[in-house]
Every structure is written in C-alpha cells, then in structure tokens.
Amino acid sequence: MYLTHSLMSDEKKQSSQQPLILVVEDHDDSLLLLSYALELLGCRFFCQNDSYSTLLVAKEYQPDLILLDILLPGMNGLEVVQYLKREPLTCHIPVVAVTALAGQAQQERILGAGFDDYISKPYMLEDLEAIIHRLLDHKFESYSAFEICQES
C-alpha cells in the first residue's frame, strides 16, 4: 500500500475538512499523475495498487471518494465496485472509474456496474476536478479560488 505525504504530512492537514480519496491504480505513472492532481486540488489521499487489499482498506478508512482503475490484476474494477456497493460499510462511497476504456459500450457497462461516474485516460485536470467537486462539493471548504483572488 502506498501512503502519500499528503495523507501523513502534518497534523493541521490531517485535521482539515478536505476530502479523503482512495486511489486504486496499478500503473506508477498514472498513480503519480493522479497524486499530483489531487494534491493540487487540496485533497487528502492514499493509494492502492492491489484490488484485493482495496476492499479491506475501503472498509477500514471509509474514504469520501474512490478513484478506481478498471484494468487491475486479480479482480478488475468492475468486480471491485460491485463488491463495494454490496457492502454496508462502503455502499455509500462514490466510486469513479478512471480508465482507458473509452467507447460508448464500455462506458455504459462501467456505469451499469455501479460506478457513480467515469473519466477516460488521458484526462484533463479540469475534468477530474469537476467530477470530484460534483460528487464531494459539500466536503470542500466553502470559499472558492475566485473569492481568494478577490481578497488579495
């Protein structure tokens, strides 16, 4: 299991109201890109590269959101999301598919499996941010970047 410094950095960051996101990705480059993106968005996060331990970690840590790759070794993302949505401890957690499967048929299959949303690799940071804010808007602090700029 990978733990990032964003999750374990300092007490102030850990006690913040920023959302906690579980990232499940088996490719290091994709994992690095997602971790940079989440840090820029001000999210706390931790990463898994194994689908089996993801199930246990999701139950234990109760993240606010899960970003889940579809093509994983062992159980694929479709199987993982179905398990998560059947479990009482994890059924309420929004799960976003992050995948290279980009066709309309694949998207329908992914959403039909229980994912709350879908983003196709490669993706734009703005698209990822929009999905996270739409699913977790209530978890972010109430000010916006525009308001911060106006105060300066």
DSSP file (Angstrom, degrees, kcal/mol; ACC not computed):
  #  RESIDUE AA STRUCTURE BP1 BP2  ACC     N-H-->O    O-->H-N    N-H-->O    O-->H-N    TCO  KAPPA ALPHA  PHI   PSI    X-CA   Y-CA   Z-CA
    1    1 A M              0   0    0      0, 0.0     2,-0.5     0, 0.0    47,-0.2   0.000 360.0 360.0 360.0 133.1    0.0    0.0    0.0
    2    2 A Y  E     -A   47   0A   0     45,-1.5    45,-1.9     2,-0.0     2,-0.5  -0.816 360.0-168.7 -93.0 131.3    1.3    3.4   -0.9
    3    3 A L  E     -A   46   0A   0     -2,-0.5     2,-0.2    43,-0.2    43,-0.1  -0.989  14.1-145.1-116.8 130.5    0.7    6.2    1.6
    4    4 A T    >>  -     0   0    0     41,-0.5     4,-1.6    -2,-0.5     3,-1.1  -0.536  22.3-117.9 -93.5 159.9    1.4    9.7    0.3
    5    5 A H  H 3> S+     0   0    0      1,-0.3     4,-1.4     2,-0.2     5,-0.1   0.731 111.7  70.4 -66.7 -19.6    2.8   12.6    2.3
    6    6 A S  H 34 S+     0   0    0      1,-0.2    -1,-0.3     2,-0.2     4,-0.2   0.852 105.6  38.8 -65.2 -31.8   -0.5   14.4    1.6
    7    7 A L  H <4 S+     0   0    0     -3,-1.1    -2,-0.2    38,-0.3    -1,-0.2   0.847 128.9  31.2 -82.5 -35.8   -2.2   12.0    3.9
    8    8 A M  H  < S+     0   0    0     -4,-1.6    -2,-0.2     1,-0.1    -3,-0.2   0.262  89.7 107.8-108.3  12.3    0.5   11.8    6.5
    9    9 A S  S  < S-     0   0    0     -4,-1.4     2,-0.3     1,-0.2    -3,-0.1   0.970  83.1 -23.8 -62.0 -83.2    2.1   15.3    6.3
   10   10 A D     >  -     0   0    0     -4,-0.2     4,-2.1    -5,-0.1     3,-0.2  -0.880  57.7-107.7-133.1 165.4    1.2   17.3    9.4
   11   11 A E  H  > S+     0   0    0     -2,-0.3     4,-2.0     1,-0.2     5,-0.1   0.863 115.5  57.5 -59.3 -38.0   -1.5   17.4   12.0
   12   12 A K  H  4 S+     0   0    0      1,-0.2     4,-0.3     2,-0.2    -1,-0.2   0.919 108.5  45.2 -61.6 -44.0   -3.1   20.5   10.6
   13   13 A K  H >4 S+     0   0    0     -3,-0.2     3,-1.1     1,-0.2     5,-0.2   0.901 112.1  52.1 -67.4 -40.0   -3.6   19.0    7.2
   14   14 A Q  H 3< S+     0   0    0     -4,-2.1    -1,-0.2     1,-0.3    -2,-0.2   0.830 109.7  48.8 -67.2 -30.3   -5.0   15.7    8.6
   15   15 A S  T 3< S+     0   0    0     -4,-2.0    -1,-0.3    -5,-0.2    -2,-0.2   0.459  90.4 111.5 -89.1   1.3   -7.5   17.6   10.7
   16   16 A S  S <  S-     0   0    0     -3,-1.1    -3,-0.1    -4,-0.3    -4,-0.0  -0.144  78.0-119.4 -68.2 169.5   -8.7   19.7    7.8
   17   17 A Q  S    S+     0   0    0      2,-0.0    -1,-0.1     3,-0.0     3,-0.1   0.307  70.9 126.5 -91.5   8.1  -12.1   19.3    6.3
   18   18 A Q        -     0   0    0     -5,-0.2   122,-0.1     1,-0.1    25,-0.1  -0.369  68.8 -96.9 -68.5 147.4  -10.7   18.3    2.9
   19   19 A P        -     0   0    0      0, 0.0    25,-2.5     0, 0.0     2,-0.5  -0.233  26.7-130.9 -66.7 151.6  -12.0   15.1    1.4
   20   20 A L  E     -b   44   0A   0     23,-0.2    44,-2.6    42,-0.1    45,-1.2  -0.917  26.7-167.7-103.3 124.5  -10.1   11.8    1.8
   21   21 A I  E     -bc  45  65A   0     23,-2.3    25,-2.0    -2,-0.5     2,-0.6  -0.944  14.9-148.3-120.7 132.3   -9.8    9.9   -1.5
   22   22 A L  E     -bc  46  66A   0     43,-2.5    45,-2.9    -2,-0.4     2,-0.5  -0.879  15.4-160.5 -96.1 124.1   -8.7    6.4   -2.1
   23   23 A V  E     -bc  47  67A   0     23,-2.6    25,-2.9    -2,-0.6     2,-0.6  -0.925   5.2-168.6-107.3 125.4   -6.9    6.0   -5.5
   24   24 A V  E     +bc  48  68A   0     43,-3.1    45,-2.4    -2,-0.5     2,-0.3  -0.938  28.5 138.9-117.8 108.7   -6.6    2.4   -6.9
   25   25 A E        -     0   0    0     23,-2.4    47,-0.1    -2,-0.6    -2,-0.1  -0.981  37.9-162.1-153.4 132.2   -4.2    2.3   -9.8
   26   26 A D  S    S+     0   0    0     -2,-0.3     2,-0.6    45,-0.2    23,-0.1   0.517  71.7  82.6 -98.5  -5.2   -1.6   -0.3  -10.7
   27   27 A H     >  -     0   0    0      1,-0.1     4,-2.4     2,-0.0     5,-0.2  -0.887  69.0-147.8-102.1 124.2    0.5    1.8  -13.1
   28   28 A D  H  > S+     0   0    0     -2,-0.6     4,-2.6     1,-0.2     5,-0.2   0.863  96.0  52.6 -58.6 -40.3    3.0    4.0  -11.4
   29   29 A D  H  > S+     0   0    0      2,-0.2     4,-2.3     1,-0.2    -1,-0.2   0.927 112.3  44.8 -63.7 -44.3    2.9    6.8  -14.0
   30   30 A S  H  > S+     0   0    0      2,-0.2     4,-2.5     1,-0.2    -1,-0.2   0.887 113.1  51.9 -65.1 -38.8   -0.9    7.1  -13.7
   31   31 A L  H  X S+     0   0    0     -4,-2.4     4,-2.3     2,-0.2    -2,-0.2   0.904 109.8  48.9 -63.8 -42.7   -0.7    6.9   -9.9
   32   32 A L  H  X S+     0   0    0     -4,-2.6     4,-2.3     2,-0.2    -2,-0.2   0.917 111.1  49.9 -64.0 -44.2    1.8    9.7   -9.9
   33   33 A L  H  X S+     0   0    0     -4,-2.3     4,-2.4     1,-0.2    -2,-0.2   0.931 112.2  47.2 -61.1 -46.5   -0.3   11.9  -12.2
   34   34 A L  H  X S+     0   0    0     -4,-2.5     4,-2.7     1,-0.2     5,-0.2   0.893 110.6  52.4 -63.0 -39.4   -3.4   11.3  -10.0
   35   35 A S  H  X S+     0   0    0     -4,-2.3     4,-2.1     2,-0.2    -1,-0.2   0.906 110.5  47.5 -66.2 -40.2   -1.5   12.1   -6.8
   36   36 A Y  H  X S+     0   0    0     -4,-2.3     4,-2.4     2,-0.2    -2,-0.2   0.933 113.0  49.5 -61.9 -45.5   -0.2   15.4   -8.3
   37   37 A A  H  X S+     0   0    0     -4,-2.4     4,-1.7     1,-0.2    -2,-0.2   0.923 112.0  47.0 -61.0 -45.8   -3.7   16.3   -9.4
   38   38 A L  H  <>S+     0   0    0     -4,-2.7     5,-2.7     1,-0.2     4,-0.4   0.869 110.7  52.0 -67.1 -36.0   -5.3   15.5   -6.0
   39   39 A E  H ><5S+     0   0    0     -4,-2.1     3,-1.2    -5,-0.2    -1,-0.2   0.923 108.6  51.0 -65.4 -42.2   -2.6   17.5   -4.2
   40   40 A L  H 3<5S+     0   0    0     -4,-2.4    -2,-0.2     1,-0.3    -1,-0.2   0.852 108.9  52.2 -60.7 -34.6   -3.2   20.5   -6.4
   41   41 A L  T 3<5S-     0   0    0     -4,-1.7    -1,-0.3    -5,-0.2    -2,-0.2   0.522 117.9-114.4 -80.7  -5.3   -6.9   20.2   -5.6
   42   42 A G  T < 5 +     0   0    0     -3,-1.2     2,-0.3    -4,-0.4    -3,-0.2   0.743  65.2 146.2  81.3  23.5   -6.2   20.2   -1.9
   43   43 A C      < -     0   0    0     -5,-2.7     2,-0.4    -6,-0.1    -1,-0.2  -0.639  47.6-132.0 -93.4 150.5   -7.4   16.6   -1.3
   44   44 A R  E     + b   0  20A   0    -25,-2.5   -23,-2.3    -2,-0.3     2,-0.3  -0.788  41.2 166.5 -89.8 144.7   -6.0   14.1    1.2
   45   45 A F  E     - b   0  21A   0     -2,-0.4   -41,-0.5   -25,-0.2   -38,-0.3  -0.992  29.4-160.9-156.7 160.1   -5.5   10.8   -0.4
   46   46 A F  E     -Ab   3  22A   0    -25,-2.0   -23,-2.6    -2,-0.3     2,-0.4  -0.970  21.8-134.1-142.3 157.9   -3.9    7.4   -0.2
   47   47 A C  E     -Ab   2  23A   0    -45,-1.9   -45,-1.5    -2,-0.3     2,-0.3  -0.866  15.0-173.2-124.2 146.1   -3.1    4.9   -2.9
   48   48 A Q  E     - b   0  24A   0    -25,-2.9   -23,-2.4    -2,-0.4     3,-0.1  -0.967  10.8-174.6-128.8 145.4   -3.5    1.2   -3.5
   49   49 A N        +     0   0    0     -2,-0.3     2,-0.4   -25,-0.2   -25,-0.1   0.270  69.8  74.9-118.9   9.2   -2.2   -0.9   -6.4
   50   50 A D     >  -     0   0    0      1,-0.1     4,-1.2    22,-0.1    24,-0.1  -0.983  64.1-153.3-127.6 125.6   -3.9   -4.1   -5.4
   51   51 A S  H  > S+     0   0    0     22,-0.6     4,-1.0    -2,-0.4    -1,-0.1   0.848  93.0  54.7 -68.5 -33.7   -7.6   -4.8   -5.9
   52   52 A Y  H >> S+     0   0    0      1,-0.2     4,-0.8     2,-0.2     3,-0.6   0.937 110.3  43.0 -68.8 -46.1   -7.9   -7.3   -3.1
   53   53 A S  H 3> S+     0   0    0      1,-0.2     4,-2.7     2,-0.2    -1,-0.2   0.755 102.4  71.4 -71.9 -20.7   -6.5   -5.1   -0.3
   54   54 A T  H 3X S+     0   0    0     -4,-1.2     4,-2.7     1,-0.2    -1,-0.2   0.888  93.4  55.2 -58.2 -40.1   -8.6   -2.2   -1.7
   55   55 A L  H <X S+     0   0    0     -4,-1.0     4,-1.5    -3,-0.6    -1,-0.2   0.915 111.9  42.2 -61.5 -43.8  -11.7   -3.9   -0.3
   56   56 A L  H  X S+     0   0    0     -4,-0.8     4,-2.2     2,-0.2    -2,-0.2   0.911 114.6  50.4 -68.9 -43.1  -10.3   -4.1    3.2
   57   57 A V  H  X S+     0   0    0     -4,-2.7     4,-2.9     1,-0.2     5,-0.4   0.892 107.7  53.4 -64.5 -41.1   -8.8   -0.6    3.1
   58   58 A A  H  X S+     0   0    0     -4,-2.7     4,-1.7     1,-0.2    -1,-0.2   0.903 111.5  46.1 -61.8 -40.7  -12.1    1.0    1.9
   59   59 A K  H  < S+     0   0    0     -4,-1.5    -1,-0.2    -5,-0.2    -2,-0.2   0.899 116.7  44.9 -67.9 -39.6  -13.9   -0.6    4.8
   60   60 A E  H  < S+     0   0    0     -4,-2.2    -2,-0.2     1,-0.2    -1,-0.2   0.922 124.1  29.4 -72.4 -44.6  -11.3    0.4    7.3
   61   61 A Y  H  < S-     0   0    0     -4,-2.9    -3,-0.2    -5,-0.1    -2,-0.2   0.636  85.1-148.5 -96.1 -15.8  -10.7    4.0    6.3
   62   62 A Q     <  -     0   0    0     -4,-1.7   -42,-0.1    -5,-0.4    -3,-0.1   0.936  21.7-156.7  48.5  61.3  -14.1    5.0    4.8
   63   63 A P        -     0   0    0      0, 0.0   -42,-0.2     0, 0.0     3,-0.1  -0.199  21.0-125.5 -65.0 162.0  -12.8    7.4    2.2
   64   64 A D  S    S+     0   0    0    -44,-2.6     2,-0.3     1,-0.2   -43,-0.2   0.740  91.4   8.0 -77.4 -24.1  -15.1   10.1    0.9
   65   65 A L  E     -c   21   0A   0    -45,-1.2   -43,-2.5    28,-0.2     2,-0.4  -0.988  63.8-146.3-155.5 149.6  -14.4    9.0   -2.7
   66   66 A I  E     -cd  22  95A   0     28,-2.1    30,-3.0    -2,-0.3     2,-0.6  -0.992   3.2-160.2-123.7 126.6  -12.7    6.2   -4.6
   67   67 A L  E     -cd  23  96A   0    -45,-2.9   -43,-3.1    -2,-0.4     2,-0.5  -0.937  24.8-172.1-101.7 113.9  -10.9    6.7   -7.9
   68   68 A L  E     -cd  24  97A   0     28,-3.0    30,-2.3    -2,-0.6   -43,-0.2  -0.933  20.5-141.5-123.8 120.8  -10.7    3.1   -9.3
   69   69 A D  E     - d   0  98A   0    -45,-2.4    30,-0.2    -2,-0.5     3,-0.1  -0.437  11.0-147.5 -69.1 150.7   -8.9    1.9  -12.4
   70   70 A I  S    S+     0   0    0     28,-0.6     7,-2.8     1,-0.2     2,-1.5   0.884  84.3  63.1 -87.6 -44.7  -10.8   -0.8  -14.4
   71   71 A L  S    S+     0   0    0      5,-0.2   -45,-0.2     6,-0.1    -1,-0.2  -0.637  71.2 147.8 -89.4  87.7   -7.9   -2.9  -15.7
   72   72 A L        -     0   0    0     -2,-1.5     2,-0.1    -3,-0.1   -22,-0.1  -0.863  51.9-104.3-116.6 150.7   -6.4   -4.2  -12.5
   73   73 A P  S    S+     0   0    0      0, 0.0   -22,-0.6     0, 0.0     2,-0.5  -0.448  96.2   6.2 -69.6 151.5   -4.6   -7.5  -11.9
   74   74 A G  S    S+     0   0    0     -2,-0.1     2,-0.3   -23,-0.1    -2,-0.1  -0.674 134.4  22.4  78.1-124.5   -6.7  -10.1  -10.0
   75   75 A M  S    S-     0   0    0     -2,-0.5   -24,-0.2     1,-0.1     2,-0.1  -0.579  86.5-134.0 -72.4 133.6  -10.2   -8.6   -9.5
   76   76 A N     >  -     0   0    0     -2,-0.3     4,-2.1    -5,-0.1     3,-0.4  -0.376  28.1 -98.1 -82.8 171.5  -10.9   -6.0  -12.2
   77   77 A G  H  > S+     0   0    0     -7,-2.8     4,-2.6     1,-0.2     5,-0.2   0.806 121.9  58.7 -60.5 -32.1  -12.5   -2.6  -11.3
   78   78 A L  H  > S+     0   0    0     -8,-0.4     4,-1.7     2,-0.2    -1,-0.2   0.913 109.1  44.5 -63.7 -41.9  -16.0   -3.8  -12.3
   79   79 A E  H  > S+     0   0    0     -3,-0.4     4,-2.0     2,-0.2    -2,-0.2   0.894 112.9  52.1 -67.7 -40.2  -15.8   -6.7   -9.7
   80   80 A V  H  X S+     0   0    0     -4,-2.1     4,-2.7     1,-0.2    -2,-0.2   0.937 109.5  48.0 -62.9 -47.4  -14.4   -4.4   -7.1
   81   81 A V  H  X S+     0   0    0     -4,-2.6     4,-2.4     1,-0.2    -1,-0.2   0.878 109.5  53.3 -64.5 -36.4  -17.2   -1.8   -7.4
   82   82 A Q  H  X S+     0   0    0     -4,-1.7     4,-0.9    -5,-0.2    -1,-0.2   0.906 111.2  46.4 -64.2 -40.0  -19.8   -4.4   -7.3
   83   83 A Y  H >X S+     0   0    0     -4,-2.0     4,-1.2     1,-0.2     3,-0.8   0.936 112.4  50.4 -64.3 -46.7  -18.4   -5.7   -4.0
   84   84 A L  H 3< S+     0   0    0     -4,-2.7     3,-0.3     1,-0.2     6,-0.3   0.879 109.2  51.0 -60.4 -39.3  -18.1   -2.2   -2.6
   85   85 A K  H 3< S+     0   0    0     -4,-2.4    -1,-0.2     1,-0.2    -2,-0.2   0.674 109.6  51.0 -75.6 -16.7  -21.7   -1.4   -3.5
   86   86 A R  H << S+     0   0    0     -4,-0.9    -1,-0.2    -3,-0.8    -2,-0.2   0.682  92.5  89.0 -88.9 -20.3  -23.0   -4.6   -1.8
   87   87 A E  S >X S-     0   0    0     -4,-1.2     4,-2.0    -3,-0.3     3,-1.0  -0.645  72.5-142.3 -83.3 129.2  -21.1   -3.9    1.5
   88   88 A P  T 34 S+     0   0    0      0, 0.0     4,-0.3     0, 0.0    -1,-0.1   0.832 100.7  52.7 -57.8 -34.0  -23.0   -1.8    4.1
   89   89 A L  T 34 S+     0   0    0      1,-0.2    -4,-0.1     2,-0.1    -5,-0.1   0.697 123.7  25.0 -76.4 -18.6  -19.7    0.0    5.2
   90   90 A T  T X4 S+     0   0    0     -3,-1.0     3,-1.6    -6,-0.3    -1,-0.2   0.477  90.1  95.9-124.6  -5.0  -18.8    1.1    1.6
   91   91 A C  T 3< S+     0   0    0     -4,-2.0    -2,-0.1     1,-0.3    -6,-0.1   0.755  86.5  53.4 -63.9 -23.6  -22.1    1.2   -0.4
   92   92 A H  T 3  S+     0   0    0     -4,-0.3    -1,-0.3    -8,-0.1    -2,-0.1   0.580  84.2 102.9 -86.0 -10.7  -22.5    5.0    0.2
   93   93 A I  S <  S-     0   0    0     -3,-1.6   -28,-0.2    -9,-0.2     2,-0.1  -0.605  75.4-124.8 -79.1 123.6  -19.0    5.9   -1.1
   94   94 A P        -     0   0    0      0, 0.0   -28,-2.1     0, 0.0     2,-0.4  -0.452  25.9-158.6 -65.7 139.1  -19.0    7.4   -4.6
   95   95 A V  E     -d   66   0A   0     19,-0.2    21,-2.9   -30,-0.2    22,-1.1  -0.984   4.9-162.4-125.4 126.9  -16.7    5.4   -7.0
   96   96 A V  E     -de  67 117A   0    -30,-3.0   -28,-3.0    -2,-0.4     2,-0.4  -0.930  16.8-133.6-111.3 127.3  -15.3    6.9  -10.2
   97   97 A A  E     -de  68 118A   0     20,-2.3    22,-2.8    -2,-0.5     2,-0.5  -0.660  17.7-169.7 -76.8 128.5  -13.9    4.7  -12.9
   98   98 A V  E     +de  69 119A   0    -30,-2.3   -28,-0.6    -2,-0.4     2,-0.3  -0.953  32.8 139.7-119.2 107.3  -10.6    6.0  -14.2
   99   99 A T  E     - e   0 120A   0     20,-2.0    22,-3.0    -2,-0.5   -30,-0.0  -0.948  64.3-129.2-151.3 160.9   -9.8    4.0  -17.3
  100  100 A A  S    S+     0   0    0     -2,-0.3     2,-1.0    20,-0.2    20,-0.1   0.503  79.6 106.6 -88.3  -7.4   -8.5    3.8  -20.9
  101  101 A L        +     0   0    0      1,-0.2    -2,-0.1     5,-0.1   -31,-0.0  -0.631  43.1 163.6 -74.3 104.4  -11.7    2.0  -22.0
  102  102 A A        +     0   0    0     -2,-1.0    -1,-0.2    18,-0.1    18,-0.1   0.519  24.4 111.4-110.0  -6.2  -13.3    4.9  -23.8
  103  103 A G  S  > S-     0   0    0      1,-0.1     4,-2.4     4,-0.0     5,-0.2  -0.237  73.4-116.2 -72.4 160.5  -16.0    3.6  -26.0
  104  104 A Q  H  > S+     0   0    0      1,-0.2     4,-2.4     2,-0.2     5,-0.2   0.889 115.8  51.5 -61.1 -41.8  -19.7    4.2  -25.5
  105  105 A A  H  > S+     0   0    0      1,-0.2     4,-2.1     2,-0.2    -1,-0.2   0.905 111.2  47.6 -64.1 -41.1  -20.4    0.5  -24.9
  106  106 A Q  H  > S+     0   0    0      2,-0.2     4,-2.7     1,-0.2    -2,-0.2   0.903 110.3  52.5 -66.3 -40.1  -17.7    0.3  -22.3
  107  107 A Q  H  X S+     0   0    0     -4,-2.4     4,-2.7     1,-0.2     5,-0.3   0.923 110.2  47.6 -62.2 -43.6  -18.9    3.5  -20.6
  108  108 A E  H  X S+     0   0    0     -4,-2.4     4,-2.3     1,-0.2    -1,-0.2   0.896 112.8  49.2 -63.6 -40.1  -22.5    2.1  -20.3
  109  109 A R  H  X S+     0   0    0     -4,-2.1     4,-1.1     2,-0.2    -2,-0.2   0.906 112.2  48.5 -64.4 -42.3  -21.1   -1.2  -18.9
  110  110 A I  H ><>S+     0   0    0     -4,-2.7     5,-1.3     2,-0.2     3,-0.5   0.943 114.9  43.2 -64.6 -49.2  -18.9    0.6  -16.4
  111  111 A L  H ><5S+     0   0    0     -4,-2.7     3,-1.1     1,-0.2    -1,-0.2   0.864 111.8  55.5 -66.5 -35.0  -21.8    2.9  -15.2
  112  112 A G  H 3<5S+     0   0    0     -4,-2.3    -1,-0.2    -5,-0.3    -2,-0.2   0.742  97.9  63.8 -67.6 -23.1  -24.2   -0.1  -15.2
  113  113 A A  T <<5S-     0   0    0     -4,-1.1    -1,-0.2    -3,-0.5    -2,-0.2   0.648 129.8 -87.5 -76.3 -14.8  -21.8   -2.0  -12.9
  114  114 A G  T < 5S+     0   0    0     -3,-1.1   -19,-0.2    -4,-0.5    -3,-0.2   0.424  76.7 144.6 125.0   0.0  -22.3    0.6  -10.1
  115  115 A F      < -     0   0    0     -5,-1.3    -1,-0.3     1,-0.1   -19,-0.2  -0.418  43.1-145.9 -68.1 146.6  -19.8    3.4  -10.7
  116  116 A D  S    S-     0   0    0    -21,-2.9     2,-0.3     1,-0.2   -20,-0.2   0.723  76.6  -8.1 -84.6 -24.0  -21.0    6.9   -9.9
  117  117 A D  E     -e   96   0A   0    -22,-1.1   -20,-2.3    -7,-0.1     2,-0.3  -0.938  63.0-135.3-161.5-178.8  -19.0    8.5  -12.7
  118  118 A Y  E     -e   97   0A   0     -2,-0.3     2,-0.4   -22,-0.2   -20,-0.2  -0.998  10.5-174.7-150.8 134.2  -16.4    7.8  -15.3
  119  119 A I  E     -e   98   0A   0    -22,-2.8   -20,-2.0    -2,-0.3     2,-0.4  -0.996  20.3-138.7-136.3 135.6  -13.3    9.6  -16.6
  120  120 A S  E     -e   99   0A   0     -2,-0.4   -20,-0.2   -22,-0.2   -18,-0.1  -0.730  31.6 -90.6 -97.4 135.9  -11.3    8.4  -19.6
  121  121 A K  S    S+     0   0    0    -22,-3.0     2,-0.1    -2,-0.4     3,-0.0  -0.665 110.0  42.8 -81.1 140.9   -7.5    8.4  -19.7
  122  122 A P  S    S+     0   0    0      0, 0.0     2,-0.3     0, 0.0    -2,-0.1   0.649  88.5 171.2 -74.3 148.8   -5.9   10.6  -20.7
  123  123 A Y        -     0   0    0     -2,-0.1     2,-0.3    -4,-0.1    -2,-0.1  -0.823  33.9-112.8-123.4 160.7   -8.0   13.2  -18.9
  124  124 A M    >>  -     0   0    0     -2,-0.3     4,-1.9     1,-0.1     3,-0.5  -0.712  24.3-125.9 -90.4 144.4   -7.8   16.9  -18.3
  125  125 A L  H 3> S+     0   0    0     -2,-0.3     4,-2.8     1,-0.2     5,-0.2   0.868 111.5  57.8 -56.3 -38.3   -7.2   18.1  -14.8
  126  126 A E  H 3> S+     0   0    0      1,-0.2     4,-2.3     2,-0.2    -1,-0.2   0.867 104.8  50.6 -62.6 -36.7  -10.3   20.3  -15.1
  127  127 A D  H <> S+     0   0    0     -3,-0.5     4,-2.0     2,-0.2    -1,-0.2   0.916 111.8  46.9 -67.9 -42.7  -12.5   17.3  -15.9
  128  128 A L  H  X S+     0   0    0     -4,-1.9     4,-2.5     1,-0.2    -2,-0.2   0.924 112.7  50.2 -62.5 -44.8  -11.2   15.4  -12.9
  129  129 A E  H  X S+     0   0    0     -4,-2.8     4,-2.8     1,-0.2     5,-0.3   0.904 108.3  52.8 -60.2 -42.5  -11.7   18.4  -10.7
  130  130 A A  H  X S+     0   0    0     -4,-2.3     4,-2.3     1,-0.2    -1,-0.2   0.908 110.7  46.8 -62.2 -42.4  -15.3   18.9  -12.0
  131  131 A I  H  X S+     0   0    0     -4,-2.0     4,-2.3     2,-0.2     5,-0.2   0.936 113.6  47.8 -65.0 -46.2  -16.2   15.2  -11.2
  132  132 A I  H  X S+     0   0    0     -4,-2.5     4,-2.4     1,-0.2    -2,-0.2   0.929 114.4  46.0 -62.0 -45.6  -14.6   15.4   -7.7
  133  133 A H  H  X S+     0   0    0     -4,-2.8     4,-1.1     1,-0.2    -1,-0.2   0.885 111.7  52.0 -66.2 -37.4  -16.4   18.7   -6.9
  134  134 A R  H  < S+     0   0    0     -4,-2.3     3,-0.2    -5,-0.3    -1,-0.2   0.917 118.0  37.0 -64.4 -41.6  -19.7   17.5   -8.2
  135  135 A L  H  < S+     0   0    0     -4,-2.3    -2,-0.2     1,-0.2    -1,-0.2   0.780 133.6  24.6 -81.0 -26.8  -19.6   14.3   -6.1
  136  136 A L  H >X S+     0   0    0     -4,-2.4     3,-2.5    -5,-0.2     4,-0.6   0.056  73.4 130.3-128.3  26.1  -18.0   15.9   -3.0
  137  137 A D  G >< S+     0   0    0     -4,-1.1     3,-1.1     1,-0.3    -1,-0.1   0.852  75.4  56.5 -52.2 -39.1  -18.9   19.6   -3.1
  138  138 A H  G 34 S+     0   0    0      1,-0.2    -1,-0.3    -4,-0.1    -2,-0.1   0.642 101.0  59.8 -69.2 -13.8  -20.1   19.5    0.5
  139  139 A K  G <4 S+     0   0    0     -3,-2.5    -1,-0.2    -6,-0.1     2,-0.2   0.612  90.0  83.9 -90.3 -13.4  -16.7   18.2    1.6
  140  140 A F  S << S-     0   0    0     -3,-1.1  -122,-0.1    -4,-0.6   -98,-0.0  -0.572  93.9 -92.0 -89.6 154.2  -14.6   21.2    0.4
  141  141 A E        -     0   0    0     -2,-0.2    -1,-0.1     1,-0.1    -2,-0.1  -0.262  41.7-112.9 -60.6 154.8  -14.2   24.4    2.3
  142  142 A S  S    S+     0   0    0     -4,-0.1     2,-0.2    -3,-0.1    -1,-0.1   0.620  88.0  85.2 -74.8 -14.4  -16.8   26.9    1.4
  143  143 A Y        -     0   0    0      4,-0.0     2,-0.2     3,-0.0    -2,-0.0  -0.536  66.4-142.4 -87.5 156.6  -14.6   29.5   -0.3
  144  144 A S     >  -     0   0    0     -2,-0.2     4,-1.8     1,-0.1     5,-0.1  -0.688  26.8-109.5-110.1 166.9  -13.7   29.3   -4.0
  145  145 A A  H  > S+     0   0    0     -2,-0.2     4,-2.1     1,-0.2     5,-0.2   0.862 120.1  57.0 -61.8 -35.5  -10.4   30.2   -5.7
  146  146 A F  H  > S+     0   0    0      1,-0.2     4,-1.9     2,-0.2    -1,-0.2   0.912 105.7  49.5 -61.6 -43.5  -12.2   33.2   -7.2
  147  147 A E  H  > S+     0   0    0      1,-0.2     4,-1.3     2,-0.2    -1,-0.2   0.876 108.9  52.6 -64.5 -37.8  -13.1   34.5   -3.7
  148  148 A I  H  X S+     0   0    0     -4,-1.8     4,-0.9     1,-0.2     3,-0.3   0.911 108.9  49.8 -64.7 -41.8   -9.5   34.1   -2.6
  149  149 A C  H  < S+     0   0    0     -4,-2.1     3,-0.5     1,-0.2    -1,-0.2   0.867 107.8  54.2 -64.6 -36.4   -8.2   36.1   -5.6
  150  150 A Q  H  < S+     0   0    0     -4,-1.9    -1,-0.2     1,-0.2    -2,-0.2   0.804 105.1  54.4 -67.7 -29.0  -10.8   38.9   -4.8
  151  151 A E  H  <        0   0    0     -4,-1.3    -1,-0.2    -3,-0.3    -2,-0.2   0.724 360.0 360.0 -77.5 -21.4   -9.5   39.2   -1.2
  152  152 A S     <        0   0    0     -4,-0.9    -1,-0.2    -3,-0.5    -2,-0.1   0.474 360.0 360.0 -71.2 360.0   -5.9   39.8   -2.3
